[in-house]
Every structure is written in structure tokens, then in C-alpha cells.
Amino acid sequence: MVNDESSTQLNNGLEFDLFSCPVCYEPLIRKGPPGLNLPAIYRSGFKCRSCNKSYSSKDMYLDLTITAGSKDYNELQPNRTELFRSPLVSFLYERGWRQNFNQSGFPGRDEEFKMAQEYFEPVIGGLLVDVSCGSGLFSRKFAESGTYSGVVALDFSENMLRQCYDFIKKENPALATTNLALVRADVSRLPFSTGSVDAVHAGAALHCWPSPSNAVSLCHSNCSVSACSFFIQTAKDDTNQLCQVAEITRILRSGGIFVGTTFLRPSFGNSSITSILRPFRQWERSLQNYNNLTEKEIEDLCTSCGLINYRSKVQRSFIMFSAQKA
């Protein structure tokens, strides 16, 4: 939960902020006006005492990626990641792209928001992070609802975050001064301390997340020995979303809730048929830009990452699921 200052005051006038370094996960020191709102964060500087790495805002979003500030290094991203960094796709996302999801069973923004709010009811009043938020379609709704102490709209795409800010300026300028932050970050290296977030939302995102590149390092610092062995083996195989869901589990407080929506992959009722087809499905996934899972695979994914009380609602290819950190 975020207090009014969104940080802890130190004796020297600096503050420990709610954000953490994406490299070492140590809380960042913040210098500047307090508060979890766009103007205050834009005018603040952030620094990690452990890594001595500095972070600052670009346009109206705070860049908390590992490569923030790099001048020469440029990391090659998967095609599905680069697609959503495109200015054209970012512009079109709420202007027709997202509306086409209705054809697959997505009920639409208002109904999906209502469903998510029902799942989040036990953590109302806490800090919510909307990962892979895109143009902030739901981040803005969560912030406007006034039911959370703070909302962080988080995405890897710079242009999606710019679109989010443009929508705020045009539709509800007062939202810029509420407890809402725009943050650029990698969903596999979330810039929050362990156990610091009450709620995580991932709307139409799970199928877009890339294969884990840092699964072993995350296991080493955050998982039990048995979970680590499973983590490494799965990374060798092809459960692409495991790293990201494990990272979400890491930042959630005990009792925190993860809610996500995605496109389902058709499943076969016969378990023996599923076992036979699994090697072919892994090969097929390697050729596709998206990683759609079956409902059972999503439940297994959440359980494998230590989440409990799994629930879901399915409508054709649409699924909204919820799970809780023990």
C-alpha cells in the first residue's frame, strides 16, 4: 500500500522510493518532490545505492529498464515485442485493434474492468501494477475508480506509454495529478522490491510475453530448491511465460492478487492425446509470434510459481484468471 508520500524519508533529505532497481532489486533513492503522480515523478531523480545506476523520466514516463541510459548498447527484442513498440500499432491499439478482440470472446473494456474489480476486491485500497498495460486502457480505469492507493501503468513500449499520456491529457487531465505513474520496464525484471505490491493486472498480455532469458538468476534469488529445478527444466523446454509469472509472484505481498486475461489455445479432453501432441506444440510455438496456452496450462503455470486459489472465467477464446500469493 502506498502512503501519501509514496516513499520513506531519510535523514539527509533523500528518500527511499517504492520503486526498486531492476538490476539488483534494491529500493531506489529518490530526490525531488514526493508523490506517486506524473508531475512529481517527472521532476524527480532516482538512484540505486548498490549499483550506483541512475534513472530518470523521458517524456512523461520513468524508464526503469536495465538498459536505461545506455548510449551504444541496443538489445534485439522478439518480433512480438517490437510490434507493440511501433508508433503505428500503439496509435491504433485503442482505435480499432483492441476492439477486434471481441470476435474471440473478449467482453470489452467496461465488462473486463468490472470482472477484474471483483477479483481484486480483497486488496482494494492497495498498490496496483498494470503490467504490459499497452496504451493504459485499464490503467486509466483503475486510477479513475479511486479504489487504489496508487496505480502504476507499466509497459516496455515507449510509444504505448506516450499514447497513454496523450489519452490522459485529452480525456481526463486531472488524472495526471492523482496517484498514477507511467513506467517503462521489462515484465521479467519488475522494478519493485519483493512483497511490495498488492495487486497485479495483465490484460491481454500473457500470450505476448517472450521466452525467459534470466530464469536461472531469478530462481537463484527467489525460489526454493525444488522450484528452481523445475524453473530451469521448463526454461530448457518451452514454458515461455514462467519467468514473467514468477516475477509477478515475487513482487506480490502475501495475500496479493494477480489477475490476467489472454487468448486461449484449444485443448483436448483426452490427457493421452495432449501428451502425444506436446512435442509438436512446442515446435509450433517456436515458429509463432504468440504463445497461447490452454486453460489447464495457465492454471499449472500459476501453481508452479507458488500462487494459490486459482479461479477463471472463460468465454470462447477469452479467459480471465485470478490467483493469490500465499
SULVENBEL-V319286 format. One record per residue. RES is the residue in one small letter. PSI is psi in whole degrees, -180 to 180 (999 if undefined). OMEGA is omega in whole degrees, -180 to 180 (none if undefined). D_LAST is the distance of its C-alpha to the last C-alpha in Angstrom with 1 decimal. Layout:
BEGIN
res,psi,omega,d_last
RES,PSI,OMEGA,D_LAST
RES,PSI,OMEGA,D_LAST
END
This chain:
BEGIN
res,psi,omega,d_last
m,141,-176,17.5
v,131,173,21.0
n,178,-175,23.8
d,-30,-178,27.4
e,-14,179,28.3
s,20,-179,25.2
s,171,-179,25.7
t,125,-176,26.5
q,137,175,30.2
l,165,-177,31.8
n,-29,-175,35.2
n,13,177,37.1
g,-11,175,36.4
l,172,-178,33.8
e,146,167,30.2
f,125,-177,26.8
d,168,177,25.4
l,-20,178,22.0
f,150,179,22.9
s,161,179,22.6
c,129,179,24.9
p,-12,179,24.0
v,-51,-174,25.8
c,-4,179,24.1
y,13,174,21.3
e,143,179,23.1
p,137,180,23.4
l,146,172,26.6
i,134,-176,29.5
r,137,175,31.0
k,120,-178,34.6
g,-173,-179,35.8
p,140,-179,35.3
p,169,175,31.8
g,147,177,29.7
l,76,176,27.5
n,162,-171,30.3
l,-48,-179,32.6
p,-43,-178,35.7
a,-44,-180,34.0
i,-38,180,32.0
y,-35,-177,35.1
r,8,-179,37.1
s,153,172,34.7
g,147,-177,34.5
f,141,-179,31.5
k,143,176,31.7
c,123,179,29.5
r,-27,-178,30.9
s,-49,-178,29.7
c,-16,-175,31.0
n,27,-179,33.7
k,138,-178,33.0
s,150,179,33.8
y,145,180,32.4
s,173,-179,34.1
s,147,174,34.4
k,130,-168,36.6
d,-121,179,38.0
m,18,176,35.3
y,150,178,32.1
l,124,-178,30.6
d,108,179,30.7
l,39,172,27.7
t,160,179,28.2
i,-33,-177,29.1
t,7,179,32.6
a,130,179,33.2
g,-7,179,36.6
s,139,-179,37.8
k,-39,-174,41.5
d,-31,-176,42.4
y,132,179,39.2
n,114,-174,38.2
e,133,178,35.4
l,125,-178,36.1
q,157,176,33.3
p,157,-177,32.9
n,-40,-177,35.1
r,-30,177,32.3
t,-45,-180,31.1
e,-31,-180,34.7
l,-45,-176,35.4
f,-5,173,33.2
r,-8,-180,34.8
s,134,177,38.1
p,-36,-178,39.7
l,-49,-180,41.0
v,-41,178,37.7
s,-40,179,36.0
f,-39,-175,38.9
l,-14,-170,38.8
y,-46,178,35.0
e,8,-179,35.3
r,41,176,38.9
g,-38,-178,38.7
w,-56,-176,36.3
r,-31,-180,33.1
q,-27,179,35.2
n,-17,179,36.0
f,-22,180,32.4
n,-30,-179,33.5
q,-21,179,35.5
s,4,177,32.5
g,-3,176,30.8
f,127,-175,29.1
p,-12,-180,29.8
g,164,-171,30.5
r,-51,-174,29.2
d,-44,-179,29.4
e,-39,178,27.8
e,-39,177,25.0
f,-44,179,24.3
k,-43,179,24.4
m,-44,180,21.9
a,-42,-180,19.5
q,-35,178,19.9
e,-41,178,19.1
y,-35,-177,15.6
f,-1,-174,15.2
e,-40,-180,16.5
p,-18,-178,13.5
v,17,176,13.7
i,137,-177,17.5
g,-8,-180,19.1
g,-171,178,16.8
l,127,179,17.5
l,132,175,17.6
v,122,178,18.5
d,94,-176,20.5
v,151,-176,20.6
s,51,-171,23.7
c,-12,-177,25.0
g,-132,-179,28.6
s,17,176,31.1
g,26,-178,28.5
l,-45,-180,29.0
f,-27,177,25.7
s,-44,-179,25.2
r,-38,178,28.4
k,-44,179,27.3
f,-42,-179,24.0
a,-42,-179,26.2
e,-27,-177,29.0
s,-25,-180,26.8
g,15,-176,26.3
t,3,180,22.9
y,148,179,21.1
s,-22,177,22.0
g,149,178,22.4
v,128,177,22.4
v,115,175,22.8
a,113,-170,24.7
l,129,178,24.2
d,157,178,26.2
f,-22,-176,28.2
s,120,177,31.3
e,-41,-177,33.7
n,-32,174,35.6
m,-42,179,32.7
l,-36,176,31.9
r,-40,177,35.6
q,-40,179,35.7
c,-46,180,32.8
y,-39,178,34.9
d,-41,178,38.0
f,-40,178,36.4
i,-46,-179,35.3
k,-39,-175,38.9
k,-39,-172,40.5
e,-37,-174,38.3
n,76,-177,36.9
p,-30,-179,38.1
a,-19,-179,36.6
l,-24,-178,33.1
a,-24,-178,33.9
t,4,175,33.8
t,-179,-179,30.6
n,70,-180,27.1
l,132,178,27.1
a,145,173,27.3
l,121,-174,28.4
v,130,171,27.0
r,123,-179,28.1
a,162,177,25.5
d,130,-178,24.4
v,-18,177,21.1
s,-3,175,20.8
r,68,-175,21.3
l,131,-173,19.7
p,58,178,21.3
f,149,177,18.5
s,157,178,17.1
t,131,177,13.7
g,37,-176,11.1
s,-3,-173,14.0
v,141,-178,13.6
d,-34,-175,12.3
a,140,176,13.3
v,130,177,14.7
h,138,177,17.4
a,95,-176,19.4
g,122,179,22.4
a,50,-172,24.6
a,-33,-170,23.4
l,-40,-177,21.5
h,-13,-179,24.9
c,-14,-173,26.5
w,135,-177,24.2
p,173,178,26.3
s,146,-178,25.8
p,131,175,23.8
s,-16,-176,26.2
n,28,-176,24.0
a,-43,-176,21.4
v,-42,-180,22.6
s,-37,178,22.5
l,-40,178,18.9
c,-46,-174,18.0
h,-37,-174,20.0
s,-19,-169,18.4
n,-10,-172,14.7
c,160,174,13.9
s,168,-179,14.5
v,-44,-179,17.9
s,-41,178,17.1
a,-37,-179,15.1
c,-44,-179,18.0
s,-38,177,20.6
f,-42,-179,19.1
f,-50,-177,18.9
i,-44,-179,22.6
q,-42,-179,23.9
t,-37,178,22.4
a,-36,178,23.9
k,-33,179,27.2
d,-103,-179,27.0
d,30,175,26.1
t,88,-168,22.6
n,-30,-173,23.3
q,-2,-174,20.2
l,-44,-178,17.7
c,-44,-177,18.4
q,-42,180,17.8
v,-37,176,14.5
a,-37,179,13.3
e,-38,176,14.8
i,-42,177,13.1
t,-39,-179,9.6
r,-45,-174,11.3
i,-18,-179,12.5
l,142,170,9.6
r,165,171,8.6
s,126,-176,5.5
g,-7,179,5.7
g,157,-172,8.0
i,136,176,9.6
f,125,178,11.7
v,131,180,14.9
g,157,171,17.7
t,151,179,21.1
t,177,175,23.4
f,131,179,26.4
l,149,170,25.9
r,139,179,27.9
p,142,180,29.8
s,159,176,28.5
f,131,-178,30.5
g,-30,-178,29.8
n,117,-176,31.3
s,-31,180,28.9
s,-36,177,32.0
i,-41,179,33.3
t,-42,-180,30.0
s,-39,-179,30.2
i,-39,-175,33.8
l,-15,-173,33.2
r,-47,180,30.2
p,-36,180,32.5
f,-35,178,34.6
r,-38,178,31.6
q,-40,177,30.6
w,-41,180,34.2
e,-41,180,34.3
r,-36,-178,31.2
s,-20,-179,33.0
l,-12,-176,35.9
q,159,176,34.0
n,-19,-177,32.9
y,154,-177,29.8
n,78,178,27.0
n,139,-179,26.4
l,161,172,23.9
t,167,179,23.9
e,-41,179,21.3
k,-38,179,20.3
e,-38,178,20.0
i,-43,178,17.7
e,-44,178,15.3
d,-39,179,15.7
l,-47,180,15.3
c,-44,-179,11.8
t,-41,-179,10.8
s,-25,-180,12.7
c,11,173,10.9
g,10,179,7.4
l,150,-178,6.5
i,179,176,6.3
n,48,-180,8.8
y,135,175,11.4
r,157,-180,14.5
s,157,173,17.8
k,132,-174,21.4
v,137,174,24.3
q,104,-173,27.8
r,-119,-178,30.1
s,-1,-180,28.8
f,138,171,26.3
i,134,166,22.6
m,127,-178,20.0
f,156,-180,16.4
s,143,176,13.1
a,159,-172,9.5
q,146,175,6.3
k,132,-177,3.8
a,999,none,0.0
END
